[in-house]
């Protein structure tokens, strides 16, 4: 054995996939000043080295029958080379990944190590590119406790010995540039833990594309830039103050909004053609999508994602989703995504024990295990984990031009004792139950999103009385733009489910929300959570017979659209879907052939139109100046009335009669004398109501010095109906 040759122990370790630093052995090396090429090419019997332009560098000797070759070559420095391999069955070329230098640089190491890198999605994961004049794919993954990490796929027969990666020891990131492969390549990471044990193959945490379930591998995404046409929309969005702008959200589960004729999923392109125009015609300003990050299990609805950076392959590729967003922006509709940083599933191909240790999660199950969902919990205090999640939020805005994130299960992040008994949780450094690391993470992600993408929305699903959820971070708040008002939803639906004769005893269920309506910037959600797990549809929640149920739901919708706060309605409830939502089938669109269901759909259209048309209904949605009770204590008749105002524009009056008893000559204090028009009457025949009301007009009479309001009106209140009255100035 000559001195320039690899030691037999090194050869043996390469062949067995045990060598920790393959770049020190394979590729072009210069031991003792002699240029040597070394390669591991299974199945080869003969190997010749060539330069990139085809110049022969010499034949290599087979040191091991498993496929280890090495030999002296005539080169004048490091350069990409290729090998021509042959055996009795044929010949093939292999480009040497170990003759390329690193792609990541020292500044990447610095910012990754510091946890402040805000373009990680451009550095980690898989990126098709040309490097040192050769096309290929750069792979990078964080696995600091691994002994070896390799890229495997069909291109190397899923053999982890062939493409082990370079360890950037300072950061725990592994990388390798593999030439001659490109977009569409299916791959995973093969990881050997610190104990030498081979782990289950792992999907790429930063994968931009994934295989369609039940397959779980990652896919190298096409880097071709998408031709966006939404520049004007994005510019206009950046000037919006959504607190004083209409926000009416249509919440959608893409897999079950509508199916193809054969029962399969619609594509992103088909959804752009059908869902976007429908939402626009209905008058919604935004579509909120249940999580579309890749997930293995359909009945999870996307709330247990394994690929946070990959739009699910159920509906197509990433370019298809970009087309969907672009089409929505052309129609003037924003796209909000449900985002799940609260937990992640423990599927073996996912993040759990990624490098054989508790890497993304806490090692202590009292901190790293979620008892409600049988999932792991992110270690928000670890800078690399926080950076992974912050980058993911920024990625959806940057890469897909989305307009907002609704952050799921925030309460479970904020409290260390969430769903835990004494002794099952670890107090914070001050002995309390607040997760200070999660608070810091939420503040950071909100601050970064709003800093980099003005005009977008960050919305919290937070079900407790945590103070300052939608307060700015500089004031000590969490920094969200809005918070779901879970209390409004629960209280008012509980009231509407009661027999109308009993509602007088529970009047405060409808009025209680006024006490805290302006403590946060609220979204009023009638979400998917209310129509699953045996809860039935919204129409089935209403008390009374079938007619009363439809009338009550119409009245309830108008009550909500007139109440302070932004609006959200889950798909199917706009036409009173009768069955509970089932993610495995499409909505019952045939119901629109029935007048009562079509009438409900027409009402939602008109409510959205009135909400956008009348500044009083949206201009002060989140401020007390925009709301004042007119009648809040008529328990006996179950009547509610209030006025909405905004910036000196014409006021609006909302009156709800929530019993099936009509009220004639019912006196309501009014904020202005003069003529008012019935902008919405939920009992109108157009909505399949009984078509009673005030012939479209109400006259308010002056009562100066004779009441706390300057005027009054005597109205006819239809049964189980809500009136929205618009002031008609002279």
Number of C-alpha atoms within 10 A of each C-alpha: 7 6 9 17 17 18 12 12 10 14 22 17 14 24 20 12 20 19 20 18 15 22 20 12 22 23 23 27 22 14 13 8 8 14 18 23 30 27 26 23 22 18 14 22 18 19 28 21 29 21 15 15 9 10 10 17 20 16 19 22 17 20 18 15 13 17 19 23 25 25 22 21 21 14 14 7 9 14 16 22 24 25 25 17 20 16 12 9 7 8 13 11 15 16 21 24 25 29 20 21 16 14 15 17 10 10 10 17 18 14 15 23 16 13 18 17 20 17 19 20 20 12 20 21 22 29 23 23 19 15 18 11 9 16 16 20 23 26 25 27 23 24 21 21 19 25 21 28 30 26 28 22 20 10 13 15 9 18 17 24 24 21 24 29 27 23 25 18 10 12 19 17 23 23 26 27 30 23 23 16 17 22 17 15 18 19 26 22 26 25 26 24 21 15 10 13 12 17 18 17 23 24 23 32 21 25 26 25 28 31 20 17 15 9 9 23 22 28 23 23 22 18 12 9 8 14 10 14 13 18 12 11 16 19 12 11 18 13 11 13 14 19 19 18 18 25 22 23 28 26 24 21 19 25 21 20 20 20 17 11 8 6 12 16 22 21 21 24 19 15 22 21 14 13 20 24 16 13 20 17 11 20 22 27 22 25 27 23 21 21 27 26 24 27 28 21 14 14 11 12 19 22 26 26 26 27 26 29 25 26 26 26 21 21 21 17 20 22 20 20 22 22 20 23 27 26 22 25 24 16 17 16 23 26 23 26 23 22 26 21 25 22 24 26 21 17 14 15 21 21 23 23 19 26 26 21 17 18 21 23 24 20 16 11 15 17 20 19 20 20 13 10 12 12 18 25 25 26 21 26 16 17 15 21 18 25 23 22 20 24 24 22 21 23 21 20 18 15 13 21 21 24 25 25 26 24 20 21 18 22 17 21 25 21 21 22 21 17 12 14 8 7 9 14 19 17 16 14 10 8 8 13 16 18 21 19 17 23 19 15 22 28 20 17 23 23 18 16 23 17 10 12 19 16 19 26 21 22 28 28 20 20 15 14 9 12 12 18 27 20 18 16 18 10 9 12 17 25 25 27 23 24 25 25 25 18 18 24 18 14 17 21 20 17 23 25 18 15 14 21 16 13 22 19 12 17 21 17 18 21 16 14 18 18 8 13 20 19 16 21 25 26 26 23 26 26 20 19 11 20 22 15 10 9 13 16 20 26 24 20 20 24 20 20 10 13 14 18 21 26 29 30 26 28 26 23 22 26 25 20 24 29 23 28 30 29 25 23 22 23 24 24 24 22 22 25 22 17 16 20 26 13 17 15 15 20 21 16 13 8 15 16 9 11 15 22 23 18 24 26 21 17 27 23 19 19 25 21 15 20 23 20 12 20 23 27 31 28 25 22 31 22 18 16 14 21 26 16 16 19 17 17 16 12 15 12 18 23 23 23 23 22 24 28 24 21 12 8 13 16 24 27 28 24 25 26 24 29 25 17 16 17 16 13 10 12 15 20 25 26 23 23 20 18 17 23 18 19 19 20 28 37 25 18 14 17 24 22 23 15 15 18 22 18 10 14 16 21 19 23 17 19 16 11 9 9 11 12 17 17 21 20 21 16 19 18 26 27 24 28 32 29 27 26 22 22 22 15 10 5
